[in-house]
Amino acid sequence: MKSFRYFSSRSVSIINHHLLSVILLNEGKPVAYGHLDPEDTKVWLGIAVIEEAVGKGYGRKMMTFLIESAREKNIPVLTLSVDHGNQSAIRLYLNSGFQKISETEKFELYEWKNEDRS
């Protein structure tokens, strides 16, 4: 998960402040990581799949779990960022109900809105 820069600028202890941190295992080995991370008024969704497991459905399983968790926690909006050119991740986000809201020179921002909120 070298491309998951989240921990390159943060201590692993940041997970103590997450609403949720999840590791998906396959045969006892980690294949994907995901989290819901509150920051100011946003809740950031982060997800990463190890390179050798890409394309095997683990990203979709993780995304489904994180979105269901957001619904259960009544989180109104999830935000994420993705590098330009990461087409497989962008397809996953779009297929999961995220919409592009902006972009910078290096990445794009997407949001998912919880339509189930009461």
DSSP file (Angstrom, degrees, kcal/mol; ACC not computed):
  #  RESIDUE AA STRUCTURE BP1 BP2  ACC     N-H-->O    O-->H-N    N-H-->O    O-->H-N    TCO  KAPPA ALPHA  PHI   PSI    X-CA   Y-CA   Z-CA
    1    1 A M    >         0   0    0      0, 0.0     3,-1.8     0, 0.0    49,-0.1   0.000 360.0 360.0 360.0  36.3    0.0    0.0    0.0
    2    2 A K  T 3   +     0   0    0      1,-0.3    48,-0.0     3,-0.1     0, 0.0   0.823 360.0  58.9 -57.2 -32.9    2.9    2.3   -0.8
    3    3 A S  T 3  S+     0   0    0      1,-0.1     2,-1.4     2,-0.1    -1,-0.3   0.585  81.2  92.1 -77.7  -8.3    0.6    4.5   -2.8
    4    4 A F    X   +     0   0    0     -3,-1.8     3,-0.7     1,-0.2     4,-0.2  -0.704  55.0 179.1 -87.2  92.7   -1.7    5.1    0.2
    5    5 A R  G >>  +     0   0    0     -2,-1.4     3,-1.5     1,-0.2     4,-0.8   0.508  51.7 100.5 -76.5  -5.1    0.0    8.3    1.4
    6    6 A Y  G >4 S+     0   0    0      1,-0.3     3,-0.7     2,-0.2    -1,-0.2   0.881  88.7  39.6 -49.5 -45.9   -2.3    8.8    4.3
    7    7 A F  G <4 S+     0   0    0     -3,-0.7     3,-0.3     1,-0.2    -1,-0.3   0.545  97.7  78.2 -85.8  -5.9    0.2    7.4    6.8
    8    8 A S  G <4 S+     0   0    0     -3,-1.5    -1,-0.2     1,-0.2    -2,-0.2   0.759 108.1  30.0 -71.9 -21.8    3.2    9.0    5.2
    9    9 A S  S << S+     0   0    0     -4,-0.8     2,-0.3    -3,-0.7    -1,-0.2   0.268 120.8  57.2-117.0   9.8    2.3   12.3    6.9
   10   10 A R  S    S-     0   0    0     -3,-0.3     2,-0.2    -4,-0.1    -1,-0.0  -0.978  81.2-111.2-139.8 150.5    0.6   10.9   10.0
   11   11 A S    >   -     0   0    0     -2,-0.3     3,-2.2     1,-0.1     4,-0.2  -0.516  32.0-118.6 -73.4 148.7    1.4    8.7   12.9
   12   12 A V  G >  S+     0   0    0      1,-0.3     3,-1.9    -2,-0.2     4,-0.2   0.765 110.0  76.9 -59.2 -23.6   -0.4    5.3   12.9
   13   13 A S  G >   +     0   0    0      1,-0.3     3,-2.0     2,-0.2    -1,-0.3   0.625  69.3  87.0 -64.6 -10.3   -1.8    6.5   16.3
   14   14 A I  G X  S+     0   0    0     -3,-2.2     3,-2.4     1,-0.3     4,-0.4   0.789  71.4  74.8 -58.0 -26.0   -4.2    8.7   14.2
   15   15 A I  G X  S+     0   0    0     -3,-1.9     3,-0.8     1,-0.3    -1,-0.3   0.739  78.8  72.7 -62.6 -19.1   -6.5    5.7   14.1
   16   16 A N  G <  S+     0   0    0     -3,-2.0    -1,-0.3     1,-0.2    -2,-0.2   0.734 101.1  44.7 -63.6 -20.0   -7.4    6.4   17.7
   17   17 A H  G <  S+     0   0    0     -3,-2.4    -1,-0.2    -4,-0.2    -2,-0.2   0.471  90.7 108.8-102.1  -5.3   -9.4    9.4   16.4
   18   18 A H    <   -     0   0    0     -3,-0.8    19,-0.2    -4,-0.4     3,-0.2  -0.357  67.4-139.7 -69.0 150.5  -11.1    7.6   13.5
   19   19 A L  S    S+     0   0    0     17,-2.3     2,-0.3     1,-0.3    18,-0.2   0.801  91.4   0.3 -71.9 -31.0  -14.7    6.9   13.6
   20   20 A L  E     -A   36   0A   0     16,-1.4    16,-2.3     2,-0.0     2,-0.4  -0.949  59.5-173.4-160.3 135.1  -13.9    3.5   12.0
   21   21 A S  E     -A   35   0A   0     -2,-0.3     2,-0.4    14,-0.2    14,-0.2  -0.999  17.1-176.1-131.2 131.9  -10.7    1.7   10.9
   22   22 A V  E     -A   34   0A   0     12,-3.1    12,-2.3    -2,-0.4     2,-0.5  -0.981  17.1-165.5-134.7 138.1  -11.0   -1.6    9.0
   23   23 A I  E     -A   33   0A   0     -2,-0.4     2,-0.5    10,-0.2    10,-0.2  -0.994  16.1-148.5-120.1 126.5   -8.6   -4.2    7.7
   24   24 A L  E     -A   32   0A   0      8,-2.6     7,-3.1    -2,-0.5     8,-1.4  -0.833  16.4-158.9 -95.8 126.3   -9.9   -6.8    5.3
   25   25 A L  E     -A   30   0A   0     -2,-0.5     2,-0.4     5,-0.2    -2,-0.0  -0.795  14.1-166.6-107.1 146.7   -8.2  -10.1    5.5
   26   26 A N  E >  S-A   29   0A   0      3,-2.7     3,-1.6    -2,-0.3    -2,-0.0  -0.973  84.7 -16.6-129.0 117.4   -8.0  -12.9    2.9
   27   27 A E  T 3  S-     0   0    0     -2,-0.4    -1,-0.1     1,-0.3    -2,-0.0   0.881 130.6 -52.8  53.0  40.8   -6.7  -16.2    4.3
   28   28 A G  T 3  S+     0   0    0      1,-0.2    -1,-0.3     0, 0.0    -3,-0.0   0.435 117.5 108.9  81.0   0.4   -5.4  -14.3    7.3
   29   29 A K  E <  S-A   26   0A   0     -3,-1.6    -3,-2.7     1,-0.0    -1,-0.2  -0.906  74.7-110.2-113.0 138.0   -3.4  -11.8    5.3
   30   30 A P  E     +A   25   0A   0      0, 0.0    -5,-0.2     0, 0.0     3,-0.1  -0.427  41.2 162.5 -65.2 132.3   -4.4   -8.1    4.9
   31   31 A V  E     +     0   0A   0     -7,-3.1    19,-2.2     1,-0.4     2,-0.3   0.541  63.1  19.2-121.8 -19.4   -5.6   -7.2    1.4
   32   32 A A  E     -AB  24  49A   0     -8,-1.4    -8,-2.6    17,-0.2    -1,-0.4  -0.996  55.8-160.3-153.3 153.6   -7.4   -3.9    2.0
   33   33 A Y  E     +AB  23  48A   0     15,-2.8    15,-2.5    -2,-0.3     2,-0.3  -0.974  15.7 170.6-132.0 145.9   -7.6   -1.0    4.5
   34   34 A G  E     +AB  22  47A   0    -12,-2.3   -12,-3.1    -2,-0.3     2,-0.3  -0.992   3.5 177.1-152.5 157.4  -10.3    1.5    5.0
   35   35 A H  E     -AB  21  46A   0     11,-2.2    11,-2.1    -2,-0.3     2,-0.5  -0.992  28.9-137.9-154.9 161.4  -11.3    4.3    7.4
   36   36 A L  E     -AB  20  45A   0    -16,-2.3   -17,-2.3    -2,-0.3   -16,-1.4  -0.993  31.9-173.4-118.7 117.8  -13.8    7.0    8.2
   37   37 A D  E     - B   0  44A   0      7,-2.9     7,-3.0    -2,-0.5     2,-0.3  -0.937  14.9-144.7-123.1 110.1  -11.7    9.9    9.6
   38   38 A P  E     + B   0  43A   0      0, 0.0     2,-0.3     0, 0.0     5,-0.2  -0.549  23.5 170.7 -75.4 135.9  -13.4   13.1   11.0
   39   39 A E  E >   - B   0  42A   0      3,-2.9     3,-2.6    -2,-0.3     2,-0.2  -0.907  60.9 -51.5-146.8 115.9  -11.6   16.3   10.3
   40   40 A D  T 3  S-     0   0    0     -2,-0.3    -1,-0.0     1,-0.3     0, 0.0  -0.383 123.6 -18.8  53.6-119.4  -13.3   19.7   11.1
   41   41 A T  T 3  S+     0   0    0     -2,-0.2     2,-0.3    -3,-0.1    -1,-0.3   0.405 125.0  80.9 -97.6   2.9  -16.7   19.5    9.5
   42   42 A K  E <   -B   39   0A   0     -3,-2.6    -3,-2.9    -5,-0.0     2,-0.5  -0.719  62.7-147.7-107.8 156.4  -15.9   16.6    7.1
   43   43 A V  E     -B   38   0A   0     34,-0.4    36,-2.4    -2,-0.3     2,-0.4  -0.984  23.3-151.4-119.0 117.6  -15.7   12.9    7.4
   44   44 A W  E     -Bc  37  79A   0     -7,-3.0    -7,-2.9    -2,-0.5     2,-0.5  -0.721   1.9-149.9 -92.1 134.4  -13.0   11.5    5.0
   45   45 A L  E     -B   36   0A   0     34,-2.9     2,-0.4    -2,-0.4    36,-0.3  -0.899  16.8-173.9 -99.9 129.2  -13.2    8.1    3.6
   46   46 A G  E     +B   35   0A   0    -11,-2.1   -11,-2.2    -2,-0.5     2,-0.3  -0.971   6.5 171.4-123.7 141.5   -9.9    6.4    2.9
   47   47 A I  E     +B   34   0A   0     -2,-0.4     2,-0.3   -13,-0.2   -13,-0.2  -0.997   5.9 174.1-149.4 143.3   -9.4    3.1    1.2
   48   48 A A  E     -B   33   0A   0    -15,-2.5   -15,-2.8    -2,-0.3     2,-0.4  -0.988  11.1-162.6-150.1 144.1   -6.4    1.1   -0.2
   49   49 A V  E     -B   32   0A   0     -2,-0.3   -17,-0.2   -17,-0.2     5,-0.1  -0.987  33.5-108.3-125.5 135.6   -6.0   -2.3   -1.6
   50   50 A I    >>  -     0   0    0    -19,-2.2     3,-2.0    -2,-0.4     4,-0.6  -0.322  33.9-113.6 -63.4 148.6   -2.6   -4.0   -1.9
   51   51 A E  G >4 S+     0   0    0      1,-0.3     3,-1.2     2,-0.2    -1,-0.1   0.860 113.7  53.5 -54.0 -44.0   -1.3   -4.2   -5.5
   52   52 A E  G 34 S+     0   0    0      1,-0.2    -1,-0.3     3,-0.0    -2,-0.1   0.604 110.6  49.1 -71.6  -8.0   -1.5   -8.0   -5.8
   53   53 A A  G X4 S+     0   0    0     -3,-2.0     3,-1.5   -22,-0.2     5,-0.5   0.424  80.1 121.9-107.7  -1.5   -5.2   -7.9   -4.7
   54   54 A V  T << S+     0   0    0     -3,-1.2    -3,-0.0    -4,-0.6    -4,-0.0  -0.368  74.2  25.1 -62.7 138.3   -6.4   -5.2   -7.1
   55   55 A G  T 3  S+     0   0    0     -2,-0.1    -1,-0.2    33,-0.0    -3,-0.0   0.503  93.7 100.1  88.2   4.9   -9.2   -6.3   -9.3
   56   56 A K  S <  S-     0   0    0     -3,-1.5    -2,-0.1     0, 0.0    -3,-0.0   0.303  99.7-101.2-106.8   8.6  -10.4   -9.1   -7.0
   57   57 A G  S  > S+     0   0    0     -4,-0.1     4,-2.1     3,-0.0     5,-0.1   0.441  89.1 118.0  92.2  -0.2  -13.4   -7.2   -5.5
   58   58 A Y  H  > S+     0   0    0     -5,-0.5     4,-2.6     2,-0.2     5,-0.2   0.877  74.8  53.2 -70.0 -35.9  -11.8   -6.2   -2.2
   59   59 A G  H  > S+     0   0    0      2,-0.2     4,-2.8    -6,-0.2    -1,-0.2   0.919 109.9  48.1 -62.4 -43.0  -12.1   -2.5   -2.8
   60   60 A R  H  > S+     0   0    0      2,-0.2     4,-2.8     1,-0.2     5,-0.2   0.911 111.5  50.2 -64.5 -42.4  -15.8   -2.9   -3.5
   61   61 A K  H  X S+     0   0    0     -4,-2.1     4,-2.2     2,-0.2    -2,-0.2   0.926 113.3  46.0 -61.4 -43.6  -16.2   -5.0   -0.4
   62   62 A M  H  X S+     0   0    0     -4,-2.6     4,-2.6     2,-0.2    -2,-0.2   0.932 113.0  49.5 -64.6 -45.3  -14.4   -2.3    1.7
   63   63 A M  H  X S+     0   0    0     -4,-2.8     4,-2.6     1,-0.2     5,-0.2   0.924 110.5  50.2 -60.4 -45.3  -16.3    0.5    0.1
   64   64 A T  H  X S+     0   0    0     -4,-2.8     4,-2.5     1,-0.2    -1,-0.2   0.918 111.9  48.3 -59.0 -44.5  -19.7   -1.2    0.7
   65   65 A F  H  X S+     0   0    0     -4,-2.2     4,-2.2    -5,-0.2    -2,-0.2   0.921 112.4  47.8 -63.1 -44.6  -18.8   -1.8    4.3
   66   66 A L  H  X S+     0   0    0     -4,-2.6     4,-2.2     2,-0.2    -2,-0.2   0.900 112.9  47.9 -65.8 -40.7  -17.6    1.8    4.9
   67   67 A I  H  X S+     0   0    0     -4,-2.6     4,-2.4     2,-0.2    -1,-0.2   0.922 111.7  49.7 -66.6 -43.1  -20.8    3.3    3.2
   68   68 A E  H  X S+     0   0    0     -4,-2.5     4,-2.5    -5,-0.2    -2,-0.2   0.898 110.8  51.0 -61.4 -38.9  -23.1    1.0    5.3
   69   69 A S  H  X S+     0   0    0     -4,-2.2     4,-2.1     2,-0.2    -1,-0.2   0.895 108.4  51.6 -64.3 -40.2  -21.2    2.1    8.4
   70   70 A A  H  <>S+     0   0    0     -4,-2.2     5,-2.7     2,-0.2     4,-0.3   0.897 109.9  49.6 -63.4 -40.1  -21.7    5.8    7.4
   71   71 A R  H ><5S+     0   0    0     -4,-2.4     3,-1.4     3,-0.2    -2,-0.2   0.941 110.9  49.1 -62.4 -46.6  -25.4    5.1    7.0
   72   72 A E  H 3<5S+     0   0    0     -4,-2.5    -2,-0.2     1,-0.3    -1,-0.2   0.857 113.0  47.3 -61.3 -35.5  -25.6    3.4   10.4
   73   73 A K  T 3<5S-     0   0    0     -4,-2.1    -1,-0.3    -5,-0.2    -2,-0.2   0.409 111.2-124.3 -86.6   1.7  -23.7    6.3   12.0
   74   74 A N  T < 5 +     0   0    0     -3,-1.4    -3,-0.2    -4,-0.3    -2,-0.1   0.853  45.5 172.4  57.9  38.3  -26.0    8.8   10.2
   75   75 A I      < -     0   0    0     -5,-2.7    -1,-0.2     1,-0.1    39,-0.1  -0.674  23.2-153.8 -77.9 125.4  -23.0   10.6    8.6
   76   76 A P        +     0   0    0      0, 0.0    38,-2.8     0, 0.0     2,-0.3   0.870  69.8  13.5 -73.2 -36.5  -24.5   13.1    6.1
   77   77 A V  E     - D   0 113A   0     36,-0.2   -34,-0.4    -7,-0.0     2,-0.4  -1.000  57.4-158.6-144.8 137.8  -21.5   13.3    3.7
   78   78 A L  E     - D   0 112A   0     34,-2.4    34,-2.4    -2,-0.3     2,-0.4  -0.937  14.6-163.4-111.9 141.7  -18.3   11.4    3.0
   79   79 A T  E     +cD  44 111A   0    -36,-2.4   -34,-2.9    -2,-0.4     2,-0.3  -0.943  11.6 170.6-123.6 145.3  -15.4   13.0    1.2
   80   80 A L  E     - D   0 110A   0     30,-2.2    30,-2.6    -2,-0.4     2,-0.4  -0.981  20.6-142.1-147.2 160.7  -12.4   11.4   -0.5
   81   81 A S  E     - D   0 109A   0    -36,-0.3     2,-0.3    -2,-0.3    28,-0.2  -0.937  16.5-176.2-122.5 150.6   -9.5   12.4   -2.7
   82   82 A V  E     - D   0 108A   0     26,-2.1    26,-3.0    -2,-0.4     3,-0.1  -0.998  30.2-106.5-145.9 141.6   -8.0   10.3   -5.5
   83   83 A D  E >   - D   0 107A   0     -2,-0.3     3,-1.7    24,-0.2    24,-0.3  -0.373  43.6-100.5 -64.6 143.1   -5.1   10.9   -7.8
   84   84 A H  T 3  S+     0   0    0     22,-1.9    -1,-0.1     1,-0.2     3,-0.1  -0.360 110.2  29.5 -54.8 142.9   -5.8   11.8  -11.4
   85   85 A G  T 3  S+     0   0    0      1,-0.2     2,-2.1    -3,-0.1    -1,-0.2   0.311  78.0 121.2  88.7 -10.7   -5.4    8.8  -13.6
   86   86 A N    <>  +     0   0    0     -3,-1.7     4,-2.4     1,-0.2     3,-0.3  -0.502  34.5 166.3 -84.0  71.8   -6.4    6.2  -10.9
   87   87 A Q  H  >  +     0   0    0     -2,-2.1     4,-2.6     1,-0.2    -1,-0.2   0.819  65.7  55.3 -63.8 -35.4   -9.3    5.1  -13.2
   88   88 A S  H  > S+     0   0    0     -3,-0.2     4,-1.9     2,-0.2    -1,-0.2   0.915 112.2  44.1 -66.0 -39.9  -10.1    1.9  -11.3
   89   89 A A  H  > S+     0   0    0     -3,-0.3     4,-2.6     2,-0.2    -2,-0.2   0.916 112.5  52.0 -68.0 -42.7  -10.6    3.8   -8.1
   90   90 A I  H  X S+     0   0    0     -4,-2.4     4,-2.8     1,-0.2     5,-0.2   0.907 109.0  50.5 -61.7 -41.5  -12.6    6.5   -9.8
   91   91 A R  H  X S+     0   0    0     -4,-2.6     4,-2.8     1,-0.2    -1,-0.2   0.927 110.3  50.4 -60.3 -44.2  -14.9    3.9  -11.3
   92   92 A L  H  X S+     0   0    0     -4,-1.9     4,-1.1     2,-0.2    -2,-0.2   0.929 112.1  47.0 -59.0 -45.6  -15.4    2.3   -7.9
   93   93 A Y  H  <>S+     0   0    0     -4,-2.6     5,-2.6     2,-0.2     3,-0.5   0.930 113.9  46.3 -64.5 -46.0  -16.2    5.7   -6.4
   94   94 A L  H ><5S+     0   0    0     -4,-2.8     3,-1.4     1,-0.2    -1,-0.2   0.915 112.5  50.4 -62.9 -42.5  -18.6    6.7   -9.1
   95   95 A N  H 3<5S+     0   0    0     -4,-2.8    -1,-0.2     1,-0.3    -2,-0.2   0.693 107.1  56.7 -68.2 -17.9  -20.3    3.2   -9.0
   96   96 A S  T 3<5S-     0   0    0     -4,-1.1    -1,-0.3    -3,-0.5    -2,-0.2   0.356 127.6 -95.4 -95.3   4.2  -20.6    3.6   -5.2
   97   97 A G  T < 5S+     0   0    0     -3,-1.4    16,-0.5     1,-0.3    -3,-0.2   0.541  76.8 140.9  98.1   7.7  -22.6    6.9   -5.5
   98   98 A F      < -     0   0    0     -5,-2.6     2,-0.4    -6,-0.2    -1,-0.3  -0.544  34.7-155.0 -80.5 150.3  -19.8    9.4   -5.2
   99   99 A Q  E     -E  111   0A   0     12,-2.7    12,-2.4    -2,-0.2     2,-0.3  -0.979  22.2-111.5-125.6 140.4  -19.8   12.6   -7.3
  100  100 A K  E     +E  110   0A   0     -2,-0.4    10,-0.3    10,-0.2     3,-0.1  -0.511  35.5 172.7 -69.1 130.8  -16.8   14.7   -8.3
  101  101 A I  E     -     0   0A   0      8,-2.8     2,-0.3     1,-0.4     9,-0.2   0.652  59.0 -22.3-113.7 -24.0  -16.9   18.1   -6.6
  102  102 A S  E     -E  109   0A   0      7,-1.3     7,-3.0     2,-0.0    -1,-0.4  -0.979  52.7-144.7-170.4 174.5  -13.6   19.6   -7.5
  103  103 A E  E     -E  108   0A   0     -2,-0.3     5,-0.2     5,-0.3     2,-0.2  -0.992   2.4-160.1-151.4 156.9  -10.0   18.9   -8.6
  104  104 A T        -     0   0    0      3,-3.4    -2,-0.0    -2,-0.3     5,-0.0  -0.539  50.4 -82.4-118.6-171.3   -6.5   20.3   -8.2
  105  105 A E  S    S+     0   0    0     -2,-0.2     3,-0.1     1,-0.2   -21,-0.1   0.828 127.8  26.5 -64.0 -30.7   -3.4   19.8  -10.2
  106  106 A K  S    S+     0   0    0      1,-0.2   -22,-1.9   -23,-0.1     2,-0.3   0.733 123.7  16.4-107.2 -28.2   -2.7   16.4   -8.6
  107  107 A F  E     -D   83   0A   0    -24,-0.3    -3,-3.4   -22,-0.0     2,-0.3  -0.898  58.5-124.9-146.2 171.1   -6.0   15.0   -7.4
  108  108 A E  E     -DE  82 103A   0    -26,-3.0   -26,-2.1    -2,-0.3     2,-0.4  -0.893  19.9-139.3-117.4 147.9   -9.8   15.0   -7.6
  109  109 A L  E     -DE  81 102A   0     -7,-3.0    -8,-2.8    -2,-0.3    -7,-1.3  -0.901  20.1-174.0-108.6 138.4  -12.3   15.4   -4.7
  110  110 A Y  E     -DE  80 100A   0    -30,-2.6   -30,-2.2    -2,-0.4     2,-0.4  -0.930   6.5-158.3-128.8 152.5  -15.5   13.3   -4.5
  111  111 A E  E     -DE  79  99A   0    -12,-2.4   -12,-2.7    -2,-0.3     2,-0.4  -0.977   5.7-159.4-131.3 147.0  -18.5   13.3   -2.1
  112  112 A W  E     -D   78   0A   0    -34,-2.4   -34,-2.4    -2,-0.4     2,-0.5  -0.991  15.0-151.1-119.8 131.1  -21.1   10.8   -1.2
  113  113 A K  E     -D   77   0A   0    -16,-0.5     2,-1.2    -2,-0.4   -36,-0.2  -0.897  16.0-127.8-109.1 133.1  -24.3   12.1    0.3
  114  114 A N    >   +     0   0    0    -38,-2.8     3,-1.1    -2,-0.5   -37,-0.0  -0.640  27.4 178.1 -79.2  96.6  -26.4    9.9    2.7
  115  115 A E  T 3  S+     0   0    0     -2,-1.2    -1,-0.2     1,-0.2   -44,-0.0   0.607  74.4  67.9 -75.2 -11.8  -29.8   10.0    1.1
  116  116 A D  T 3  S+     0   0    0     -3,-0.1    -1,-0.2   -40,-0.1    -2,-0.1   0.495  70.1 124.8 -86.7  -3.9  -31.1    7.7    3.9
  117  117 A R    <         0   0    0     -3,-1.1   -46,-0.0     1,-0.2   -42,-0.0  -0.285 360.0 360.0 -61.4 137.6  -30.7   10.3    6.6
  118  118 A S              0   0    0      0, 0.0    -1,-0.2     0, 0.0    -3,-0.0   0.411 360.0 360.0-107.7 360.0  -33.8   10.9    8.6
